[in-house]
Structures are given as structure tokens and as C-alpha cells.
Amino acid sequence: MADRREVGAVYGAGLVQGIALVTFPAASSILTSPSYYDLTNSAYGSLFLPQAIAAIASALAGARLTVRLGVKRMLLFGLAGDLAAMTLLVVSQAFIGQGALPFATLLLATTSLGIGFGLTVPAINTLAAGFFPAAADRAVLYLNALLGLGTALAPILVAVFLGLGWWWGLPTIVALLLAGLIVLAAGLPLRVPGTAASARAGEPSGLPARLWVFAAFALLYGVVETMNGNWATLFMTSSVGASTALASVALTAFWGMVTVGRIAFAAIERRFPEADTYRLLPFVAALAALAVAALPAGADAGGVAAFGLAGLGCSALLPLTISFGQRELTAMGASVAATLIATYQLGYGLSAFGVGPLVDSAGIELATIYQVTAVVAVVLGVLSFAVVRSPRPAAAAA
């Protein structure tokens, strides 16, 4: 059993990681504003390509590096990556108006964030489950709920600091929190019995065919989530005509319902099994995407409601995918979570980067892309029946 400082460090890292992860999408109005960075939709979307690549590479490498270096060092490296990202974001504003320098700095920042995410998230999930082996599912659930809470807070905090004329206040505060977490974590044991053995077990000679079913689900889920998490603010301001503050509320509604859904579905698991939740939620996400696509100009409240529904649809899908995968593919050990996070990030990259050129170069409206997203969500729903094939699946891990 870990002491309170270890638990606080790990769960605190989950909350701060969530805030850091959504800081860039939450600041999209700043990044695309002619008064600040003046990025096009394509340039904005391209910011997330190196983030996705770095997250994929670090998540896959982290599973093997944990054997040699330990989960504590992976966590410290991940937090350091997040710290570098927030620092570079703050520094980048000093280069506005100096050609390509601000954009290059932002690319370095998102790359660092990808490394931070890819190393931190598997590490804190491993530690949370190891700290409470008798209640691992619930421990990881609360961890992911805190991560979701962080993602919900980021848009609100960006809007607050923007109103104060100090938009870079959020990354500054997050950087200070990360520095404090690094100092705290460095002085703690942060060990989980059997972690090294589990990680070694996660190095099979070949990848089982079933893994690709889980990976396909995680990839498509990444596409659906990112369409809401990265493009909600721009859709609300450009297509609905909402203010920046209201657009931030819509993004907060999405991430807030992601958090609420994770906790709610765990609370009712005895009356509504996880398998049923897993099969239902993709169709909720599809309905939400269609609702977003149908929003007329001026439908501010409708936009907030639609993105809130999208958050509910996305809420438990990735945590349940990891949970089901870890329980079925036990021979792969720690590699299951790392692989699924990597494929999720691949879907994230496709959606974050691919939408910009479609809008700027091909002239496709965001509303049309949300209609396509609804189709992807339906495919996700069909695939969920292949993922959950046993009548009594295991309990949710997140």
C-alpha cells in the first residue's frame, strides 16, 4: 500500500496532465487569431501531428524502457516533457511577428507534450492499479476521472486568463505545478511490486490477432474524440458564430461530460453492465456528431448541449477498451495499455492534422466533417461487438 504522498503525486499528475493536454486546443482562438499567432486551420491542425507521433513513439518505447529504468523514471521523464511543452508555449509569444519562429516553437512544444503524454499516462495508470491491487479498477477509474476533470478545466481557465488579458497564465501555472510534481515524485519510492516482471511479460515474440481488434477500436475512437476535443472551439466560433467565451463553454461541456460519464457508468455497473455501456456509447457519439453538424448559426445553447452529449458518448470508451484488452491479453502485460494508447494517438493525429487541409484546401465545411464523424462512430459501435465478445466482460479499468 502506497503512502498518501505517493497517491497524491500520481493522482495529481493525472489532473495536471489533463489540463496540459487540452491547453493547446483550448487556446485555438489565440493560435488562429490575427492579433496573435494568425495560424490557418491547416497550420493549427499540423501542430498536433508531431504531438501524435511523439506520443505513439514514447508510449511504445516506454513499455520496454520501464523494464530497464522503472516506472518512476518513466513518470519523471513524462512530467519533464509536459513541463517543456508548457514552457515553450509561454516562450513562443515572445516570437510573434518574427516569421516562422513562433510556429516552430509551437511545434517543439506539441512534440514535447506528446512525449509527456505517452510516458506519463501509462506510468500513472500502472502505479494507480499497483497501489490498490484489491480495487484496481476503481483506482484507475478515479485516476482517469481526474485526468478528465483536468481536460474540462483547461478551456474555462484559458477563457478566464484571456479575459484578464493574460492568456498565457494557464501554461505558466501548469508549468509551476509540473515542476512541483517532479520535485515531489523524485523524492518518493513510486514502486509497484511485480512491475518489472509484468513489463517483461509484455514483450511477446508476436502480436496476437485479437490485439488488432482492440487497436482498431482505439484508433477510430481517437478520430471521434479529437473531432470534438480539438475542433469544437473553432466550429463554434466559425460555423455557429459563438463568442470565444461561449466556445470555451462548449469545449468544457464536452470534457466535463467525459468525466461525468466515466464516474456515472462505473457507479451503475451492477445494474447496467460495462458491455452494454460499451456497445451503446458509440451510437450516442454518432447522434451527437449529427446534432453538431445540424447546428444553425446562432445556436449557442444547442452547441453546448451537442458537445456535452458527445462527451457522454466518448466518456468510458477508451478506458473500457484498455480494461478489456488488459484482462483478455494477459500475456502481453504492460504492453497492452501502451499499444492502445499509441493507436489512440494515431487516430488523434489523423483527426487533428487531417481536418485543417480538408477545410482550407478542399473547401469542405466542418459541418460535413462532423457528418462523416457520425459514420465513424457508427462503425465504432459495430466494432464494439467484436471487442466485447464474452457474455460477462471484466469490470472497467478507467
C-alpha positions in Angstrom: 0.0 0.0 0.0 1.4 3.4 -1.0 1.5 6.3 1.4 -0.5 9.4 0.9 2.3 11.4 -0.7 2.7 8.7 -3.5 -1.0 8.6 -4.1 -1.2 12.4 -4.2 1.7 12.6 -6.6 0.2 10.1 -9.0 -3.4 11.4 -8.9 -2.1 15.0 -9.0 -0.1 14.1 -12.1 -3.4 12.8 -13.7 -5.2 16.1 -13.1 -2.3 18.3 -14.3 -1.7 16.0 -17.3 -5.4 16.5 -18.3 -5.0 20.3 -18.1 -1.8 20.3 -20.1 -3.2 18.0 -22.8 -6.1 20.4 -23.6 -4.2 23.7 -23.2 -3.4 23.9 -26.9 -6.9 23.1 -28.3 -8.4 25.4 -25.6 -6.2 28.2 -26.9 -7.2 27.6 -30.5 -8.8 31.1 -30.8 -5.5 32.6 -29.7 -3.4 30.5 -32.0 -5.6 31.3 -35.1 -6.3 35.0 -34.2 -4.7 37.6 -36.5 -3.9 39.6 -33.3 -1.7 36.7 -32.0 -0.3 33.8 -33.9 -2.5 34.1 -37.0 -2.3 30.4 -37.9 -4.5 29.0 -40.7 -6.7 26.0 -40.0 -4.1 23.8 -41.7 -1.3 25.2 -39.6 -3.3 24.8 -36.4 -4.1 21.2 -37.2 -0.4 20.5 -38.1 0.6 21.4 -34.6 -0.8 18.1 -33.4 0.9 15.9 -35.9 4.3 15.9 -34.1 2.4 15.5 -30.8 0.7 12.4 -32.0 3.9 10.9 -33.5 5.8 11.6 -30.3 3.1 10.2 -28.1 2.9 7.0 -30.2 6.7 6.5 -30.2 7.1 7.3 -26.5 4.2 5.0 -25.4 5.6 2.1 -27.4 9.2 2.7 -26.2 8.0 3.3 -22.7 6.7 -0.2 -22.2 10.2 -1.6 -22.8 12.1 1.2 -21.1 10.1 0.5 -17.9 11.9 -2.8 -17.6 15.3 -1.2 -17.5 14.6 2.2 -15.9 11.5 1.6 -13.8 8.0 3.2 -13.7 9.2 6.1 -11.5 11.7 7.3 -14.1 9.1 7.0 -16.9 6.8 9.2 -14.9 9.6 11.8 -14.2 10.5 11.8 -17.9 6.9 12.2 -18.9 6.3 15.1 -16.5 9.5 16.7 -17.8 8.1 16.5 -21.3 4.9 18.2 -20.2 7.0 20.9 -18.4 9.0 21.6 -21.6 5.8 21.9 -23.6 4.2 24.5 -21.3 7.5 26.4 -21.1 7.8 26.5 -24.9 4.2 27.7 -25.2 4.8 30.6 -22.9 8.1 31.5 -24.6 6.6 31.3 -28.1 4.6 34.5 -27.6 7.9 36.4 -27.4 8.5 35.4 -31.1 5.2 36.6 -32.5 5.8 38.6 -35.6 9.2 37.0 -36.2 8.4 34.9 -39.3 8.3 31.2 -38.8 9.9 31.2 -35.4 6.7 31.2 -33.3 5.2 28.3 -35.3 8.5 26.3 -35.0 8.4 26.9 -31.2 4.9 25.7 -31.0 5.8 22.6 -33.0 8.5 21.8 -30.4 6.0 22.4 -27.7 3.5 20.0 -29.0 6.2 17.4 -29.7 7.2 17.7 -26.0 3.6 17.3 -25.0 3.3 14.1 -27.0 6.3 12.7 -25.2 4.9 13.8 -21.9 1.5 12.2 -22.5 3.0 9.0 -24.0 5.1 8.4 -20.9 3.0 9.8 -18.1 -0.3 8.2 -18.8 0.8 4.5 -18.9 3.0 5.2 -15.8 0.3 6.7 -13.7 -2.2 4.0 -14.7 0.3 1.3 -13.7 1.0 3.0 -10.4 -2.6 3.6 -9.5 -3.5 0.0 -10.2 -0.5 -1.2 -8.2 -1.2 1.0 -5.2 -4.6 -0.6 -4.8 -4.4 -4.1 -6.1 -7.6 -5.2 -4.4 -9.6 -2.4 -6.1 -7.5 -1.7 -9.2 -10.5 -1.0 -11.4 -11.9 1.7 -9.2 -8.4 3.2 -8.5 -7.8 3.6 -12.2 -11.4 4.9 -12.7 -10.8 7.8 -10.3 -7.4 8.5 -11.9 -8.9 8.8 -15.3 -11.8 10.9 -13.9 -9.2 13.3 -12.6 -7.5 13.4 -15.9 -10.9 14.1 -17.5 -11.5 16.9 -14.9 -8.3 18.5 -16.0 -9.3 18.5 -19.6 -12.6 20.1 -18.6 -10.9 22.8 -16.6 -8.5 23.9 -19.3 -11.0 25.7 -21.6 -12.5 27.6 -18.6 -9.1 28.6 -17.3 -8.0 29.8 -20.8 -11.1 31.9 -21.1 -10.6 33.4 -17.7 -7.0 34.3 -18.3 -7.9 35.6 -21.8 -10.5 37.9 -20.1 -7.8 39.1 -17.8 -5.5 39.9 -20.8 -3.1 37.2 -19.7 -3.9 34.2 -21.9 -0.5 32.6 -21.2 -1.3 32.5 -17.5 -2.6 28.9 -17.7 0.5 27.3 -19.2 2.6 29.3 -16.7 0.7 27.9 -13.8 0.7 24.4 -15.2 4.4 24.6 -15.7 4.8 25.6 -12.0 2.6 22.7 -10.9 4.6 20.2 -13.1 7.8 21.4 -11.6 6.4 20.9 -8.1 5.2 17.4 -9.1 8.7 16.5 -10.4 10.3 17.5 -7.2 7.7 15.6 -5.1 7.8 12.5 -7.2 11.6 12.4 -7.3 11.7 12.0 -3.5 9.2 9.2 -3.4 9.7 5.4 -4.0 6.9 5.1 -6.5 7.4 1.3 -6.9 4.9 -1.3 -7.7 5.7 -5.0 -6.8 6.0 -7.1 -9.9 6.0 -4.1 -12.4 9.3 -5.2 -14.0 8.1 -8.8 -14.3 4.8 -7.6 -15.8 6.7 -5.4 -18.3 8.9 -8.3 -19.3 5.8 -10.4 -19.9 4.6 -7.6 -22.2 7.4 -8.4 -24.7 5.9 -11.4 -26.6 7.5 -12.8 -29.7 4.5 -11.9 -31.8 1.3 -9.8 -31.5 -1.9 -11.7 -31.1 -4.6 -11.2 -33.7 -7.1 -10.0 -31.1 -4.9 -7.1 -30.2 -5.6 -5.6 -33.6 -9.3 -5.6 -32.9 -8.7 -3.5 -29.8 -6.2 -1.3 -31.6 -8.7 -0.6 -34.4 -11.3 0.4 -31.9 -8.8 2.7 -30.1 -7.8 4.3 -33.4 -11.3 5.1 -34.5 -12.2 6.3 -31.1 -9.2 8.7 -31.3 -10.7 10.1 -34.5 -14.1 10.7 -32.9 -12.8 12.1 -29.7 -10.4 14.5 -31.4 -13.1 15.9 -33.7 -14.8 17.1 -30.5 -11.8 17.9 -28.4 -9.7 19.8 -30.9 -12.2 21.3 -33.3 -15.2 22.2 -31.1 -14.0 25.7 -30.3 -13.3 26.6 -33.9 -16.6 25.1 -35.1 -18.5 27.1 -32.5 -16.8 30.4 -33.5 -16.7 29.9 -37.3 -19.9 27.9 -38.0 -22.2 28.8 -35.2 -20.9 32.4 -34.7 -20.4 32.0 -30.9 -18.1 34.1 -28.9 -14.8 32.8 -27.8 -16.0 32.5 -24.2 -19.1 30.6 -25.3 -17.0 28.3 -27.5 -14.9 27.6 -24.4 -18.0 26.6 -22.6 -18.9 24.1 -25.3 -15.4 22.5 -25.1 -15.8 22.4 -21.3 -19.2 20.7 -21.7 -17.5 18.0 -23.8 -14.7 17.3 -21.5 -16.9 17.7 -18.4 -19.3 15.1 -19.6 -16.4 12.8 -20.4 -15.5 12.9 -16.7 -19.1 12.7 -15.5 -19.8 9.7 -17.8 -16.8 7.8 -16.5 -17.9 8.1 -12.9 -21.6 7.6 -13.6 -21.2 4.4 -15.7 -18.9 2.9 -13.0 -21.4 3.7 -10.4 -24.2 1.8 -12.2 -22.2 -1.1 -13.4 -24.2 -3.6 -11.4 -27.5 -2.5 -13.0 -26.0 -1.6 -16.4 -23.1 -3.9 -17.3 -20.0 -2.4 -18.8 -20.5 -4.5 -22.0 -23.9 -2.8 -22.6 -22.3 0.6 -21.9 -19.5 -0.1 -24.3 -21.9 -1.1 -27.1 -24.3 1.9 -26.5 -21.9 4.8 -26.2 -20.6 4.9 -29.8 -24.1 5.4 -31.1 -24.6 8.2 -28.6 -21.4 9.8 -30.0 -22.8 9.3 -33.5 -26.1 11.0 -32.6 -24.1 13.9 -31.0 -22.0 14.3 -34.2 -25.1 14.6 -36.3 -26.5 17.1 -33.9 -23.4 19.2 -34.1 -23.5 19.1 -37.9 -27.1 20.3 -38.0 -26.4 23.3 -35.7 -27.6 26.6 -37.4 -25.9 29.9 -36.9 -26.6 31.4 -33.5 -27.5 28.1 -31.8 -25.1 28.7 -28.9 -27.0 26.7 -26.3 -27.6 23.9 -28.8 -23.9 23.7 -29.5 -23.1 23.4 -25.8 -25.7 20.6 -25.4 -24.5 18.8 -28.5 -20.9 18.8 -27.4 -21.9 17.7 -23.9 -23.8 14.8 -25.5 -20.6 14.0 -27.5 -18.6 13.9 -24.2 -21.1 11.4 -22.7 -20.7 9.2 -25.8 -17.0 9.3 -25.6 -16.7 9.0 -21.8 -16.0 5.4 -21.0 -14.9 4.0 -24.4 -11.1 4.3 -24.2 -10.8 3.3 -20.5 -13.0 0.2 -21.2 -11.0 -0.7 -24.3 -7.8 -0.7 -22.2 -9.5 -2.6 -19.4 -11.0 -5.3 -21.6 -7.7 -5.6 -23.5 -5.6 -6.0 -20.4 -7.9 -8.7 -19.0 -8.0 -10.7 -22.2 -4.4 -10.3 -23.4 -2.7 -11.0 -20.1 0.4 -12.5 -21.8 1.2 -9.0 -23.1 1.3 -7.4 -19.7 2.1 -3.7 -19.7 2.3 -3.6 -23.5 -1.5 -3.6 -23.9 -2.0 -0.2 -22.4 1.0 1.3 -24.3 -0.1 -0.2 -27.6 -3.7 1.0 -27.3 -2.6 4.5 -26.2 -0.3 4.6 -29.2 -3.1 3.6 -31.7 -5.5 6.0 -30.0 -2.9 8.7 -30.6 -2.7 7.7 -34.3 -6.4 8.4 -34.6 -5.9 11.6 -32.7 -3.2 12.6 -35.2 -5.4 11.8 -38.2 -8.2 13.9 -37.0 -6.2 16.7 -35.5 -4.0 17.1 -38.6 -6.2 16.0 -41.4 -9.2 18.3 -40.8 -7.2 21.5 -41.5 -6.3 20.7 -45.1 -9.8 19.5 -45.8 -11.3 22.8 -44.7 -8.6 25.2 -46.1 -7.6 23.4 -49.4 -10.6 21.2 -50.3 -13.2 23.7 -49.1 -15.1 21.1 -47.1 -17.2 22.6 -44.2 -16.7 21.5 -40.7 -20.3 20.5 -40.5 -19.8 18.0 -43.3 -16.8 16.5 -41.5 -18.9 16.1 -38.4 -21.4 14.1 -40.5 -18.5 11.8 -41.5 -17.6 11.6 -37.9 -21.0 10.2 -37.2 -20.4 7.4 -39.7 -17.1 6.6 -38.0 -18.9 6.5 -34.6 -21.4 4.0 -36.1 -18.5 1.8 -37.3 -17.1 2.1 -33.8 -20.4 0.8 -32.5 -20.4 -2.2 -34.8 -16.8 -2.9 -33.9 -17.6 -2.8 -30.1 -19.5 -6.1 -30.6 -16.2 -7.7 -31.8 -14.3 -6.3 -28.9 -16.8 -7.4 -26.2 -17.5 -10.9 -27.4 -17.9 -12.7 -24.0 -21.2 -12.5 -22.2 -19.7 -11.3 -18.9 -16.8 -9.0 -19.6 -14.4 -7.8 -16.9 -15.0 -4.6 -14.9 -13.9 -1.3 -16.2 -10.4 -0.1 -15.6 -10.9 3.6 -16.0 
